[in-house]
Amino acid sequence: MSIPADTHIGHVSLTVADLDRSREFYERVIGLRTLDQAGDRLFLGADDDASVVELVGDPEAPPRRRGTTGLFHLAILLPSRAELASGLRRVVEAGWPLAGASDHLVSEALYLGDPEGNGIEIYRDRPRDEWRRVDGQLQMATLPLDLDSVLDELSATDGESPHAPAGTRIGHVHLNVADLAAAEAFYGGLMGFDVTVRDYPGAVFLSAGGYHHHIGANTWAGEGSPPARPGSRGLRRFEIVVPSAAALAEVERRLRDAGLDPQAEGEGIRVADPSGNGILLRG
């Protein structure tokens, strides 16, 4: 049974050792604004009612060890190519280095890391009618992105904005996992996401509603990688948002029927995937 087509990714929650430095990065380099703060926990986003990243400060949190499962990157989706150009200008003018820039055929993306080593993708989607499929498989690739062409989207009259635009949100998350078959069985067979790409080396991509992917999973940290130590810096969990309480109840039923024990939290349920990556499902 497929998960509802309008399922999407909510915010991503990260544990950070230096909360002030991380907040400064997400505000100055990414262009998010602090929406709310309570003690060592703060939420950042572009819209007042929709957070993109939650940061939880813990100065004692150890670094995530290499070769463990966890976050490969969180992907911040911008509403247009012009806004991607503005995002690129913010990164460059902040003096923050890019780790890469790619044309994925379905999207154009910039890559960088935050001060604590969490991977970040900033991207814009091409229109869906430009996405190509061959034998039912969505065609994605990793080609060099022409940054000059992106910057050409900026006109001489564009005013520089320190803020990401309304509509900025998490488009997808990409995870390091221990086993691709187990990840596909969990996110696909159990939760109901559809596989969109299975032939990318060491990775699988899954989505709801025909999107290119909401979930990416890879074994690039090593097959059989263990989870990071509890309380480590990095991914605490990410949100999967379904459109109704009934849809949430259906996913919960499938999880329980599979022998898992999701825990109630607020208006949602908390669970982990087979590699220990935390998820909050909410309706």
N, C-alpha and C positions, 0 to 999 in steps of 0.2 A: 504494500500500500504506500503510495507516494505521500510525502509531506505536502501540505498545501502550497500552491504555486506562489502565493504572496508572502511566504516565509522569508525572513531576512536576518542578517547579523546585526545585533545591537552593539553595545559598547564592549571594549576589551579592557580587562582589569589587569594591572601590572603592579608587582611589588618592586619598589625602588629604594635604594639605600639613601639617596640624597634627593629629598622631595623638592627642595627649592630649585636645585639645578635642573631637575627634570621638568618642573613646571615652566621654568624660564625657556627651556628648549621648545616645548610644545606650543608655548605662546609666541615666541619670537621667530622660530624657524618654520614651524608648521602653520602658525597663524590661528590656532585655537584660542578660545577665551576661557578663563576659569568661571564656571557656572555656579559651583557650590563647593564649600569646604567645611568639613567637620573634623577638627583635630588633624590627624595625620592622613586623612582621606580626602581627596578632591576629585572633582569631575570637570572635564574640559570638553568643549564642543563649539560649534558655530551657531547653533540655534539654541535659544533659551530652554527649550523643552526636550532636547535630544543630545545627550552626551555621546562623545566619540571615544574618549579614553578616560578610564578611572585610574588614578595613581594612589597607591597606598604606601606611605613611607615607613620604612623599618631600617634604621641605621645598622642593626645587627644582622640583617639578612645576608647570607653568604652569596657569592657569585654563583650563577648557574654553571655547573661543570660542563666542559666540552664533552661531546659524545653522549648527551642525554636528550630525552624527548622534551618537547615544550614548543615555544613559539619560534617559527621560522621567520615570519613577518606578519604584522597587521597591515591591512591595505585600506588606505583612506581614499575614498572615491570622491572626486570633484565633478561638478555638473557639466563642465564643458572643456573644450581644448583651450579656450582663452583663459579659463581659470587654472588649467594646468600650467600655462605659461606664467601666470601670476604666481603660482606656487613655486615654480622653478626660480623666478626672480627673488622671491622671499628667501629661498634656501641660499642662493648665490650671494645676495647682499648681506645675509647673516654670516657669511664666511664659513658655512658648514659644508663639508665635503660630500659629494655624491659617491655612492658605491657602485652605481651603474645606472643605465637608462636603456630601456628596451621597448621595441615594438612587438607586441604579442599578437598582432593581426586583429584580435577582438578589442584591444585596448592599447594605450600608450602609457608607459610607466617610468617613474623615477624611483631610485632605491637609495636609501641611506640608513644609518643607524642612530639610535638615540644615545644620550650620554652613558647609558648603562648597558649598551650592546644589544638592545632589542631591535630587530629588523623592522623597517618601515618601508612600505610601498605607497607612493602617491600617484594616483592614476586617473585617467578619464577613459570612458568606454567609447568605442566607435558605435554608430547606430546599428541596431540588431540586423537590419536588412543588408549590412555589409559583412556579416559573419558568414564564413563559408563552412559547409559540411561536406564530407566525402564518406560515402558508405555509412552514414549515420553518425560519424565522428566529427565533432567540432574541430576545426583546424586552428590550432594555436602554435605559436613558435616563439623563439627568443632571438630577435633580430636587433641590430643597432638602431637606436632611436636618433633621428636627426634633430638635435636640440636647437639648431638655428631655425629650423622650420617651425618648431614649437614657439620659440621666442618671437617669430614673425607675427604671431597672433596678437602681440601687444601693439596697440596703435600709439601714435605720438600723443594722443589725447587721453590715454588711459591714466587715471590717477592711481598712484601707488597706494595699496591698502595693506595694513599690517594684519588684516584678519582674513581667514578663510571664509568663503561665501556661504550664505544660507543654503541648505541642502547638502552640505558636506557631511559624510557619514562613513561608517565602516562598510566597505563593499564586500570584503571577504577576509578570511583568515587562512594562513598557510602554516601547517603544523609539522614539526618533526615527530615522526611516529616510529615505533619499533618494528611494525609489520604491516605491509600494505594490504594484504588480504584481510587481516583483522580490522584495519581501519575501514576498508570498503564494506565489510560485513556490518560494522557498527553504524556508520553514517548512511550507507546505502540500504542494505537489507533490513536493518532494524529501525533506524530513524526515518528512512524513506526518501532521502535525497537521491537524485538520479545521477548516474555516472555520465559525465560529458567527455572526458578524455582519460583513456586508460593506457595509451601507448607512449606516454612521455617517460623518458628513462627515470626509474626510481620514484615515480610520483603517480598519483591518481587525483582527479578533480571531480567534484560533485556539486550539484546545484539543485535549487527548486525553481520551477516555473520557466525552464529553458534558459536561465542565465548561464554565462560561461563557467563560473564557479563561485559558490559561497564558501566551500571548504576545499582547501588543497592539503594533501598529505604526502609527505616524502620520507624516505629512509636515508637521506643524505648525511645524517649524523651517525649512520651505521645501523644495519639491520640488527634487531635485538637490543637496541639501546635501552638502558634503564631510565626511569623517570629521574628528574632532578631531585635533590634532597628537599624534603618538606620545608617550606619557608624560604626557599631560594629566591633571589631576584629573578624577575621575568614574569611569565604568564601565571596569573592566579586562576583566571577563567575567562571565557568569552560568552556572550549572550547569543542564543538562538531565539528569535522572536517569531512565534506562530500567531495567526490572525485572530484566534478566539480561545476561550476557555475550553470549548469542546475539542478543538484541535490539540490543545495541551494535554487534556485528559486522555486522548487517543494515543499520543506519543508515550505518555506515562504508562498506560496499560501495556504497550508493546515492550517497554523497558522491563516492567515487572514480570511479564510473561517469559522474558528471556533470562530471568533469574537475577536481574540487577535490582538495586535498592535505592532509587532516587529519593532524596531528602527534600521535604518542603522547605522553602525559603521565601518569605514574603508572599508574593502572588505567583511564584514560580517553583520550579524543582531543580535541585542541584544533582549532577551526576558527573562521572568522569568517563572518558573513552578508554579503550583497552590499553593505551599508552600512558594513562594517568593525566591527560590534559583535561582541566576542569571546564565544565559547561554549566551555565544557568539557562534553563529553558523557561520562557515566560510567554503568556498569551496576552 
